[in-house]
């Protein structure tokens, strides 16, 4: 499992952290978006990428440490 961030592709998020799928669906972010980064997908939807990132991390039971 890798530590995903704004540069990670949306499909990588869903593969590594399946719980994030519900967040992507709720926000209307295409999680099969051909490898676009989370930051790019947020820009396309007019979403604040940092807020989306926080919401994603909140839905992961034991997120990896940033060390």
N, C-alpha and C positions, 0 to 999 in steps of 0.2 A: 504494500500500500504506500502510495506516495503522498506527499503533502501538496494539496492543490492550492492554487492561488488565482489571481485575476488573469494570469497568462496561461493557465491550464485550459485545455479545451473543455467545453461543456460535456461531451461524451465521457471524458476522463473522470470528471466529477461523478457522473452517474455510475460508472463502472467501479470506481474506488469507494464511493460512498452512496450506495443505493437509496438511503434515506433522503438524499437531496432531490430525488426525482419529484417529490411532491411540491417542493419549492419552485422548481423550474416550471412545473405544470401550472401552479397558482399564478406565477408571474407572466406566463405566456412565452417563456423562453424555449425555443426549439432545442431539445436536448439531443437531437440527432443532426445537429447543424453542420455536419461535414468538417468537424474539427476546429470550428471558430473558437477563439478564446472567450472566456467568460466576460472579460472587459468589452470585447467587440459585440458580443451578444447583448450586453446591457445597453451599449450605445445605440444599437439598432432598435431597441424597445423603449429608449428614452428613460432608462432606469439609472439610479445612482449605484454605480458598481460597488462602492464600499459598503453600502447598506445591504445590497444583495449578498455580498460576501459574508457579512456578519450574520445574516439570516441563515445562510447555508451552514456556517460553523455551528450555529445554535441547534440545528437539527441533527447533528452528528453526536452520538452518545459519548464517545471517547476520542475527540480529535487528537491528532498527533501533536506533540509539543513543538514549539518553534525552534528548538535547539538543534 
